[in-house]
Amino acid sequence: MPRKSARKTAGKLPDIRAVAAVAKVSIATVSRTINGSPLVSDRLSKRVWQAIKQLNYLPNTHARTLVSGRSRLLGIIVENITNPFFPELIQSFEEIAVARGYEILVSSTNSDPAVLERHQDRYTQQLF
C-alpha cells in the first residue's frame, strides 16, 4: 500500500505549498518570489525558481485573481470567426496580450445579437 503522502499528491497538480516544501522556504517566500518582490534574497529566489521548474508549477490564476482583484484576462468577441480577417487579428491580439502577461478569451457571435449579449455578460462576470 502506498504511503499516505504519496496517495494524497498522486495525479494532483503541484500547488504553492509543494513549491515551498521542495525549496524549503515559506509559502510567503514563494509568493513574493513569483511576484518579483525585492524582499527575497537572490539565494532564496534561485531555490524557489528551481523548485517551480522541478515541479512544473503553474500559479493558480483563480487564486491570484481573488488576491489581486485583477483577472489578467482580456476578451475579444468577433462577429464570425471564419471570416479571413479575424484569425490574423486574434493572433496579433494574443501575441501582444501574452507578451504583457495576459490570457485571452475568444468568442464568435455568428452575427446573432442574443449570442453577443450572452458573451458580453459572461465576459463581464469573468473579467471583472
N, C-alpha and C positions, 0 to 999 in steps of 0.2 A: 504494500500500500504506500503511495507517495506521501511524502511529508506534507503536513498541513500547509506550510507556506508555499510549497510547490503547486498544490491544488488551487490555492487562492489566486495565484497570478497566472495560471495556465490559460493561454488564449486571450488574455487581457492586455489592452494597450498600456504601456507604462505611463504612470502619472508623475506629477511633480514630487510626490513622496519617494517614489522609486529612484528618481534622479538624485534627490538629496541623500538617500541611503547609499547609493553607489559612490557618490562624490564625497561622502562623509561630511556633509555640511547641513545646515538647517534649510527648511523649506523656504524661509525668508531669503536666504542667500541665493538659492536657485532663482527665485522670483526676481530679486534685484539684478542678478547676472543677466537673465533673459531681457530685462527691461533697460539694460545698459547703465545701471546706477554706478556712479563713481565711488560709492561706499565699499565696493567689493574689490579686494586686492587682486592683482594680476594672477597670483599663485592660485587663489581660490577660484577665480573666474575660469582659469585654464582647466582645473579639475571638473568644474561644473560642465563646461562645454565638452570635455571628453566623455563624461557620463551621458550627456544628451546624445552624443554621436553613438556611443556604445549601445544605448537602449533604443535608438531611433525614435526618440521622444519628440512629439509634436505638442505644443501648448494647446490646451482646451480652449477653443475660441469662444464657447459659450461662457465659460468662467471668466475669461478676460473681458468679455462684453459686460457681464454683471459688475465686475470690479471697476472697470474704467468708465462705463457708461457710453462707450463707443463700440460700434459693431465691426468696423474695418471692412464693411461690405458696401459695394456700390451696385446699383441695379440699372439695367438697361432694358427697355421694352421696345421692341421693333414691331412694325406692322405685319411683316411677312418675312420670316427667316429664310425662305427660299429665294427671295429677291437677291440677285447677284451683288447688289450694293452693300447689303448688311453684313455678310461674313467678314469682309475686309474692315468695315467699321468696328465690328465687335472684336476682331483680332487686335486692332490698334488700341481700342479701349482697354482690353485685357492687359496688353503689354505695359501700358502706362500705369494702370492700376496696380498690377503685381510689382512693378518696379518701385512703387511707393508703399508697399506693404498692405495692399487691399486685396480682397477677393471680390469676384463679381457674380451676380445673378443675371441670367439672360432669360427673357420671356418673349414670346411672339403672340400677338393678338389675333392673327389671321383676319384682320380687318373687322373684328367683332367688338363693338363698343362695350358690351357686357363683359367680355373677357378682359378688355383693357381695365375696366373698373375693378374686377377681381384681382388682377395683377397689382394695380396701384394699392389696393387695400392690403394685400399680402406683403408687398414691399414696405409699406408704412409700418406694419407690425414687426417685420424682421429687421428693418434698418434703424428704427428709432426706439 
